[in-house]
Amino acid sequence: MSEARIRSLMHSGVTALKHGELNSARNYFERALYSARDHDILADLWFYLSEVESDEEKKRHALDEALSYRMTHPRARRSLAILNGTLKAEEIVDSDRIAAPDASDRETNAERFDCPNCGGQMSFSPDGQTLVCEFCAVENATEEEEAKEQDFFSAMATLRGHSKPIARKVFHCEGCGAEFLLAADNISSACAYCASPHVVHHGETRDLLDPDAIILHAFDKKRAIQILVAWVKENGFTPQGKVLPPRGLYIPVWTFDIGGSIGYRGERQVEENRQQGFGFKTEKTYVTERGDMSIFVDDLVIPAAKKYEQYLHSLIESYELRKTKSYNRRYLSNWSAETYEVELSKAALEARSRAYDAEKKKIKRSMYNLRSFSTSSADLAITSYKLLLLPLWMTTYPYERKDHTVLINGQNGEVYGEMPKKVKKANGNGGIMGWLDEIF
């Protein structure tokens, strides 16, 4: 049966489906399925067949078949998500009519941890494992929860992918412009980035997504200072002025899992022997070659904030992203957390583009002998994501009339720092060494 005839049968089936003639629609789709070979047509046919089915198991089977032929089939993925209960039909948004965010005032809840022994305030130890009373030193261990990735398709079909739906207090630094979350009961503080005390005393209520996971700070400020000192000594210079102790905070990143396949097409040169007279002549010709390469990218990271983004790309690679915990607001009781600026939908576009570009280069290298080479990302899809908070210590040091940034990985102590263009030999006096005498 020709492809035109198969498409005609599918069109007739869709028409019957719209008119509620389910038996006729089923007959058209099944006849087309018997002869169809094109994967895109097969995916559409199985999806339409799922629309005919009333039995849940048969509907699920049809949707699974549709996705086996094209895993990015949007209507099949949406229907399966609704069937699995991960997506509610009433939450699906019309992409042309996304409502503006609610500008009205909202209440935000402040959470305080009181000591069961003396009633004093409790705060978390640096590793986030234990609540410690600031007055009587009573400790209270906390339960661990495994961080879960979120279904990307379900999020993008609802407002979660396009807005920031949870009210949080956002504080704005008048010194450097950074925006971050503070502990719930704080109304002012020095900025985690520039140490400026000019932080707005009234919080702006803004809609923000709750993070999905967090990597906890593994050490305290004293250890961060020791790491900074060791890094300065290792690089053999002395800062030319006062250096503030590193400031601890959490920075937001998006992580994405990406799967599917990349289609490729090109022309390969082959040799053919053709009879010529009483002998054979070898001729070179080109034949079309096409195929698909399976792809899976795990935890591709996209920074969710733009401040110091140029430095973070280098430091992010040093985090062990598998060692995450499920996010809980109590983990921020002692820490500032920068707010995210890049929304899920925009971060996803960048992640998919990066994954496609990287994998396309690999495929092109392996298919170097093909000419007129082209690829397609039609079957490449983001499957899951997390909004993750990473622990970070940061400070700056003056050198040659310029402030240089130093970032310390709060998980393992890895350091990324701007180095002066011309380093003068350390003399052990003043600068960071003099500052250390005051600290210890």
C-alpha positions in Angstrom: 0.0 0.0 0.0 1.4 3.4 -0.9 2.2 6.0 1.7 -0.4 8.3 0.2 -3.1 5.7 0.7 -2.0 5.1 4.3 -2.2 8.8 5.0 -5.7 8.9 3.4 -6.8 6.0 5.7 -5.4 7.9 8.7 -7.2 11.1 7.7 -10.5 9.2 7.3 -10.0 7.7 10.8 -9.3 11.1 12.4 -12.5 12.4 10.7 -14.5 9.5 12.1 -13.0 10.0 15.5 -14.0 13.6 15.6 -17.6 12.6 14.8 -17.6 10.0 17.5 -17.7 7.0 15.1 -15.2 5.0 17.2 -15.7 1.6 15.4 -15.1 3.2 12.0 -12.1 5.1 13.3 -10.6 1.9 14.7 -11.0 0.1 11.4 -9.3 2.9 9.5 -6.4 3.1 11.9 -5.9 -0.7 12.0 -5.9 -1.0 8.2 -3.3 1.7 8.0 -1.2 0.1 10.7 -1.0 -3.2 8.8 0.9 -1.5 5.9 2.6 1.5 7.5 6.4 1.5 7.6 7.3 5.1 8.3 8.0 5.6 12.1 6.3 9.0 12.2 3.2 7.7 10.6 3.2 4.7 12.9 3.6 6.9 16.0 0.6 9.0 14.9 -1.5 5.9 14.1 -0.9 4.3 17.5 -1.7 7.6 19.3 -5.0 7.9 17.4 -5.8 4.3 18.2 -5.2 5.2 21.9 -7.9 7.9 21.6 -10.4 5.2 20.4 -9.6 2.8 23.3 -11.7 3.0 26.5 -9.9 0.2 28.3 -7.0 1.7 30.4 -4.5 -1.1 29.7 -5.2 -1.1 25.9 -4.9 2.7 25.9 -1.5 2.5 27.7 -0.3 -0.2 25.3 -1.2 2.0 22.3 0.6 5.1 23.9 3.7 3.0 24.6 3.8 1.8 21.0 3.4 5.4 19.8 6.4 6.5 22.0 8.5 3.5 20.9 8.3 4.9 17.3 8.8 8.5 18.4 9.6 9.2 22.0 9.1 12.9 21.6 5.5 12.6 20.4 4.0 15.4 22.5 0.3 14.3 22.5 1.2 10.7 23.4 3.5 11.9 26.2 0.8 14.1 27.5 -1.9 11.4 27.4 0.4 8.9 29.1 1.3 11.4 31.8 -2.4 12.0 32.5 -3.0 8.2 32.5 -0.1 7.7 35.0 -1.4 10.5 37.3 1.7 12.7 36.9 -0.2 15.3 35.0 -3.7 16.6 35.7 -5.8 17.6 32.7 -7.1 20.7 34.5 -3.5 22.0 35.1 -2.6 22.0 31.4 -2.0 25.5 30.2 -2.9 27.1 26.8 0.6 28.2 25.6 -1.0 31.2 23.8 -2.9 32.3 27.0 -0.6 31.9 29.9 -2.0 34.0 32.7 0.0 36.9 34.2 1.4 36.2 37.7 -0.7 37.3 40.7 0.7 40.6 41.8 -1.2 40.7 45.1 0.5 40.4 48.5 1.0 37.0 49.9 1.9 35.7 53.3 5.2 33.8 53.8 5.8 31.5 56.7 8.8 31.8 58.9 10.0 28.5 60.3 11.9 28.4 63.6 13.5 25.4 65.2 13.2 25.5 69.0 15.3 23.4 71.4 13.2 20.7 73.2 15.5 21.0 76.2 15.7 24.8 76.9 13.5 26.4 74.3 16.4 28.2 72.6 16.9 28.5 68.9 18.5 25.6 67.1 20.5 25.8 63.9 22.0 23.3 61.5 25.5 22.0 61.7 27.5 22.7 58.5 26.7 19.3 57.0 23.0 19.7 57.6 22.7 16.4 59.4 22.0 17.7 62.9 20.2 20.6 64.6 22.3 22.1 67.4 21.0 24.3 70.2 22.9 27.6 70.3 22.5 27.8 74.1 22.7 24.3 75.7 24.3 22.4 72.7 21.6 19.7 72.6 21.8 17.9 69.3 18.8 16.6 67.3 19.5 14.3 64.3 17.4 14.7 61.2 16.1 12.2 58.7 17.5 12.0 55.2 15.4 12.0 52.1 16.5 11.0 48.7 16.3 13.8 46.1 13.9 13.0 43.2 14.1 14.3 39.6 11.0 15.9 38.2 9.2 14.9 35.0 10.1 17.6 32.4 7.1 17.1 30.1 4.6 17.3 32.9 6.2 20.5 34.1 6.2 22.2 30.7 2.6 21.3 30.2 1.7 23.3 33.3 2.5 26.7 34.7 5.4 25.2 36.7 7.6 25.3 33.5 6.7 28.9 32.7 6.4 30.7 36.0 7.6 30.8 39.6 4.6 29.7 41.7 5.7 29.7 45.3 5.8 33.0 47.3 9.2 33.6 48.9 10.9 36.7 50.5 13.5 38.1 48.1 16.2 40.5 49.4 18.0 42.9 47.0 21.5 44.1 47.6 22.0 47.8 46.8 25.7 47.3 46.6 26.0 44.8 43.7 22.4 44.1 42.6 22.4 40.4 43.6 19.1 38.9 44.8 18.9 36.1 47.3 16.9 34.4 50.0 17.8 34.7 53.6 16.8 32.7 56.6 13.1 33.2 57.1 13.4 35.4 60.3 16.2 37.6 58.9 15.3 41.1 57.7 18.7 42.4 56.8 22.2 41.0 56.4 25.5 41.6 54.6 25.3 40.5 50.9 26.8 37.1 50.4 28.5 38.3 47.3 30.0 41.7 48.0 29.7 41.9 51.8 27.8 45.2 51.4 25.6 46.0 54.4 23.2 47.9 52.3 20.6 45.2 52.0 16.9 46.3 51.7 15.2 45.9 55.1 11.8 45.1 53.6 11.5 41.9 51.7 9.8 41.7 48.3 7.4 38.8 47.9 8.1 37.0 44.6 6.9 33.8 43.1 9.7 31.2 43.1 9.9 27.5 42.5 11.0 25.5 45.5 14.3 23.7 44.8 14.1 19.9 44.3 17.5 19.0 45.8 20.4 20.4 47.7 24.1 19.5 48.2 24.8 20.5 51.8 27.8 22.6 53.0 30.4 20.1 54.3 32.5 22.5 56.4 32.3 25.8 58.3 33.9 29.2 57.9 37.0 28.4 59.8 37.8 25.5 57.3 36.9 27.8 54.4 39.5 30.3 55.7 42.1 27.6 55.9 41.4 26.5 52.3 41.7 30.1 51.1 45.0 30.6 53.0 46.5 27.4 51.5 45.5 28.5 48.0 47.1 31.9 48.4 50.3 30.3 49.8 50.4 27.7 47.0 50.2 30.4 44.4 53.0 32.5 46.0 51.5 36.0 46.4 50.2 38.3 49.0 46.9 40.2 48.5 47.5 44.0 48.5 45.0 45.0 51.1 42.3 43.7 53.4 40.7 40.3 52.5 37.3 39.5 54.0 36.6 36.0 55.3 34.8 33.8 52.7 31.1 34.1 52.8 28.9 31.0 52.5 25.8 30.7 50.4 23.9 28.4 48.1 23.7 29.0 44.3 21.0 27.6 42.1 21.5 25.4 39.0 19.3 23.4 36.7 20.2 19.8 35.9 18.7 17.9 33.0 18.6 14.3 31.8 18.3 14.2 28.0 17.6 11.1 25.9 16.4 9.9 22.5 18.3 9.7 19.3 19.9 12.0 16.7 19.2 11.1 13.1 22.0 11.5 10.5 22.2 11.5 6.7 25.0 11.6 4.3 26.5 10.2 1.1 29.2 7.5 1.1 31.5 6.9 -1.8 31.5 3.3 -3.1 33.2 1.6 -6.0 31.1 -0.4 -8.5 32.4 -2.7 -11.3 30.6 -2.2 -14.5 31.0 -4.4 -17.6 32.7 -2.6 -20.5 33.2 -4.7 -23.6 35.0 -7.9 -22.6 36.2 -6.5 -19.3 35.1 -4.5 -16.3 35.5 -0.8 -15.4 35.6 0.4 -11.8 33.5 3.5 -11.2 33.1 5.6 -8.1 29.7 6.7 -7.1 27.8 8.0 -4.0 25.0 6.2 -2.1 22.8 7.8 0.5 23.3 6.5 4.1 21.1 7.3 7.0 20.6 6.1 10.5 20.0 7.0 14.2 22.4 7.3 17.1 21.0 6.7 20.6 21.8 9.4 23.1 21.6 9.7 26.9 23.1 12.7 28.8 22.9 12.6 32.6 22.8 15.7 34.8 23.7 18.4 32.2 24.1 21.5 34.3 22.8 25.0 33.4 23.6 27.8 35.9 20.3 29.4 37.0 21.8 32.7 38.1 23.9 35.0 36.0 26.2 36.6 38.6 29.7 35.2 38.3 28.4 32.8 35.6 31.8 32.9 33.8 33.5 31.5 36.9 30.9 29.0 37.9 31.2 26.9 34.7 34.7 25.9 35.7 33.8 25.2 39.4 30.5 23.4 38.7 32.4 20.5 37.2 34.0 19.7 40.5 30.7 19.0 42.3 29.6 15.4 42.9 26.1 15.8 41.7 25.0 12.3 42.9 25.4 13.3 46.5 22.2 15.3 46.8 19.5 15.4 49.4 15.8 16.2 48.9 15.4 20.0 49.5 13.9 21.2 52.8 13.7 24.8 53.8 15.3 24.0 57.2 18.6 23.6 55.4 18.7 27.3 54.7 18.1 28.3 58.4 21.8 29.5 58.6 22.5 30.3 55.0 21.7 32.7 52.2 20.5 31.2 48.9 20.7 33.1 45.7 17.4 33.3 43.7 17.3 31.8 40.2 17.0 34.2 37.2 16.8 31.7 34.4 13.4 30.0 34.2 13.0 26.3 33.5 11.7 26.7 29.9 14.7 28.8 28.9 17.2 26.6 30.7 15.8 23.6 29.0 16.3 25.1 25.6 19.9 25.8 26.3 20.5 22.3 27.8 19.0 20.6 24.7 21.0 22.8 22.4 24.3 22.1 24.3 23.6 18.3 24.3 22.7 18.3 20.6 25.8 20.3 19.6 28.1 18.1 21.6 26.7 14.8 20.4 26.5 16.1 16.8 30.2 16.7 16.8 30.9 13.1 18.1 28.7 11.7 15.3 30.3 13.8 12.7 33.8 12.6 13.8 32.7 9.0 13.6 31.1 9.5 10.1 34.0 11.5 8.7 33.9 9.7 5.4 30.4 10.9 4.6 29.8 14.0 2.5 26.8 16.3 2.5 26.4 15.3 6.2 23.4 16.5 8.1 21.7 15.7 11.4 18.3 16.1 13.0 17.4 16.6 16.7 13.7 15.8 16.2 13.9 12.8 18.5 16.0 14.3 21.2 14.0 15.1 24.3 14.5 16.3 27.9 13.2 13.6 30.2 13.7 15.0 33.7 15.2 17.9 35.6 16.1 19.2 39.0 16.5 22.7 40.5 19.5 22.1 42.6 21.3 24.3 45.3 25.1 24.0 45.4 27.2 25.1 48.4 29.7 27.8 47.7 32.1 30.0 49.7 33.3 33.2 48.0 35.4 36.3 48.7 37.6 38.7 46.8 41.1 39.9 47.3 42.7 43.2 46.1 45.7 43.1 43.8 47.1 45.8 41.5 44.0 48.0 42.1 41.6 45.3 41.1 39.4 42.9 43.1 39.9 39.3 42.1 37.2 36.7 42.8 37.9 33.4 44.7 35.2 30.7 44.8 35.4 27.6 47.0 33.3 24.4 46.4 31.4 24.0 49.7 31.2 20.2 49.2 34.9 19.3 48.7 37.0 22.5 49.1 38.0 22.7 45.4 39.1 26.3 44.7 38.6 28.4 41.6 40.3 31.8 41.8 41.3 34.7 39.5 45.0 35.0 39.4 46.8 38.3 39.1 48.5 38.8 35.7 51.7 39.7 37.4 52.4 38.0 40.7 54.8 39.7 43.2 56.6 37.4 45.6 54.9 37.1 49.0 56.9 38.7 51.9 54.7 37.3 54.7 53.7 40.7 56.0 50.4 42.5 55.7 47.7 41.4 53.3 46.2 38.0 54.0 49.0 37.1 56.5 48.3 40.1 58.7 44.6 39.4 58.5 45.2 35.8 59.6 46.9 37.0 62.8 43.7 38.9 63.6 41.5 35.9 62.8 43.4 33.3 64.8 
